[in-house]
Amino acid sequence: MAEVFAPHDPDRCCLCGSAQDLTGEHKVKASTIRSLFSGEPMMIGTFDEGARPRRAQSSKSKAFHFQSRVCAACNSTRTQDADVEFARFDEAARELLAQGADPATAFDDPRYALGSAPYLNVFRYLAKVLACHIAEVGGPRFTALVDFAIGRSDANPVSVRMGADGRFQFWFDHTGDPEFAGHGGLGATFSKRTGLANGFASSLTHGALRYEFGISFNWMIGLLLRLQHPTFHQRLAEVRRDALAAADSASEAA
């Protein structure tokens, strides 16, 4: 029986586990950064009060890379088709949004017939990004997720929602600058009944378009995660509690 989770190792590829030819993976695709910013100066920052943005020299800046590592084979041969297909899909989806249409209708193109290679490759790219986010915070490799990301499996565990990003509108309203990209880091969902983690999620923003994507799993997988990787599971739970407490405080203050 294949293992469900493989331990996190910062000196190994967060997708296949290789220790050979490790490199960095972009949090936002380099081609997307170049397309959105078109040579304009790029600043990296957050919307937190007091945060000081810093300048990125180019789309190759290490500031755009995950600290978690990916091997050369996974970064090229195993995920190249997914990278290229997602860029193609993203361009079509952003154009639809700019026209006032639902960006998710990009999937209506016959090219993206359910289960086709192009369709799966869009989700393989999102799976790779999510796996890198999990590794970034010391989480284990989730076999079902990484096997799908690198093409070892066609069983797609990823779901996605698409729409306009309010952060982009905030940025545009305050700066008048239409160039914007971002990611949402790693989020986790928990079962109210069992108290166990039951999913991971993240997001990507390309211009005005936001992708919210993630995976869900049953209580048995959640229990295995807590038993085999208790520190990581506890950390997720603490972050969730802090986020809920902050939301309650903000609601009371409003």
N, C-alpha and C positions, 0 to 999 in steps of 0.2 A: 504494500500500500504506500503510495507516494505521500511524503510529508506535506502537511498543510501549510506550515510556516517554517522558514529557514532562518536561523539566528542572524541578526544584523552584524555585519563586519565592515567597518569603514574602509578596509583595505581590499575589498572585493566588489565586483560589479553588483549593483543593487538589482539587476535584472536576472543574470544567469549565474552569478556567484564566482565568475572567473577572477583570478588575481593578476591576469596578464593585460598589459597595454591599457591601463586605466586612463580615462579622460573625463572631461566635464560635459554635462548636458545642460542646454539652455532651459531656463524656466519659461521663457517665451521664445518661440522660434526666432533664430537670427534673421531668417528671410522675412518674417513678419515685422520684426523691428525695423529692418531696412525699408520695407514697404510703407510702414506707418509714418516713419520719421523722415524719410527721403533726404538724409544728410543734415537735417536740422539738429541743433544741440539737444542732448538727452539728459534729463535729470532723473535721479532715482530717489524715491522717498515714499512716505506713507501719508495717510490723512490724519495721523495722530497729532494732537496738539503738541507743539514744541519740537516736532521732528524736523530735522534739517536735511533737505534734499542734497544729494551730491551729484556731481557731473559724471556721466559715463563717456569715456573717450570714443567708443565705437560699439557696434553690435557684438564685437568679440570680447568686450569687457568681461573680466571675471566676475564682476558684480551681477551679471545676468545669469551666472552659472549656479547650479546646485553644488553644494559641497559634497553631497553623495556622489559616488563615482559610477561610471558606466564604462565597460570595456569597449575597445575599438570595434570589435565584431558586432556587438549589440548597437553601438552608436552609428554604424554604417550599414553593413549588409543586412542585419536582422530587422532593422527598423526604418531603413531608408524609404521603402515603398510607402510606409505609413506616414512618414514625414512629408513626402511629396504629395500624397493624396489629401492629407489634412490641409495643407497650404492651398490646394486647389478648391477644396470644399469651403474653406474659410473665406476665400475671395468671393465665391458665389453667395455665401450667406450674408456677408457684410454688404454686398451690393443689394440684396433683397431688402435688408433692413433700411438702407439708405433710401429705397424707393417706397418705404412705408409698408412693406409686406412682412409676413412672418418669416424670419430667417430659417426656421426649421423646415420650411417648404423646399429648401435646398435638397432635402432627402427625396423629394418627389421626382427629381431627375432620374430617368431610367438607369443611369449609370450606377445609382446607389440602391439598386434593387436589394431587398432584404436578403442578407446572407452572401451577397456578392463580394468579391475581393475588395473593390473600392469601398463598399459599405463597411466591411470589417476593418479596413485600414484606417478609416476615420476614428473608429473606437480604439484601435490598437495604439494610436498616438496618444489619446487621452489616458489609456491604461499606463503607458510609459510615464507620462507626467505624474500620474497619481502614485505610481510605485516610487518614483524619485522623491516625492513629497514625504511618503512614509519613511523612506530611508533617511531623509534629511533630519528627522527628529528621533532617529535611533530605532525605528520600528523594524520588525522582521520582514523578510521577503514573503509575500503571500503568493504561494505557488500558482493558484488559479489565475491571479492577476498578471504575474510576470510571464507565465507561459503563453498567455494570450497576447501580451504586448510584443513578444519577440517571435510570434508565429509558430510556437510549438503546439498550440491548441487553437481551434476555431470557436471554442465555447466562450462567447462574449459576456463577461460579468458586469460591464460598464453601462450605465444609463446616463443620459444627458438631457438638460433643458437649455433652451437658448432664448435670449431676449435682450432688450436694451439694458445697459448698465447705468444705474443712477449715479455712480461715482464719476462716470464720464461726463454726465450732464453737469454735475457739481464742478468738475474741473473746467469744463467749457464755459459755464456761467461766470466763473471767477477769473478766468484767464483769457478766454476767447481763443484758446489754442486747441485745435482739433486733433492733435497728436497725443495719444494716450494708450498705454498698455499696462496690464497688471495681472497679478495672480492672487489667489486667495489662501495660499498655504494649505495646511492640512486641517480638516475638520473631522470629527468623529460623531456618530450617532449612537445612542444607547437605548436599550429596552427599558421601559418603565417597570415592566413586570419582573425582569430578572436582574436588572442593574448591570448587565453585560453589554459591552460594545457590540453593535450589530451593523456597523457600516463605516466606511471612510468616504470623505468628499473633499472636493476642491473646486476651484473656478479659474477661468482664464478670461481676461478682457482684452479684446483686440479692437481698438477704436471704440465705437459705441456698442459693440456686440459683446455680450457676456455669455460664456458657457459655464453652466453649473453641472458638474459630473461627479459620479461616485459609484460605489459598489455597496451592496448589502449582503449580509450573511445571517445564518440562523444561530440559535442559541448554543448549539453544540460547537460551532466554530468560535463563537464569542467566549465560551468556557475554556476551550483549548488555548485561546489567546491569553486569557487571564492566568491559566495554570502554567503555561510554558514561558510566558513573557510578562510576569506580574508587574515589573517596574514600569514597562511601557503602558500596560493597561491602566495602572494606577495614575500614571502621568496624564493619560487621556481623560480619565475621570476627573482629576483635579482641574484641568484646563476647562472642562465642561462646567464644573461647579462654579469656577470663577467667572466664566462668561455669563452664566445664568444670574449670578449675584449682581454683576455689573449691569445687566439688562434690567433687573428689578429695581436697582438704585436709580437708574436713568428714568424708569417709568414713574417712580415716586417723585422724582424731582420735577418732572414735566408738568 
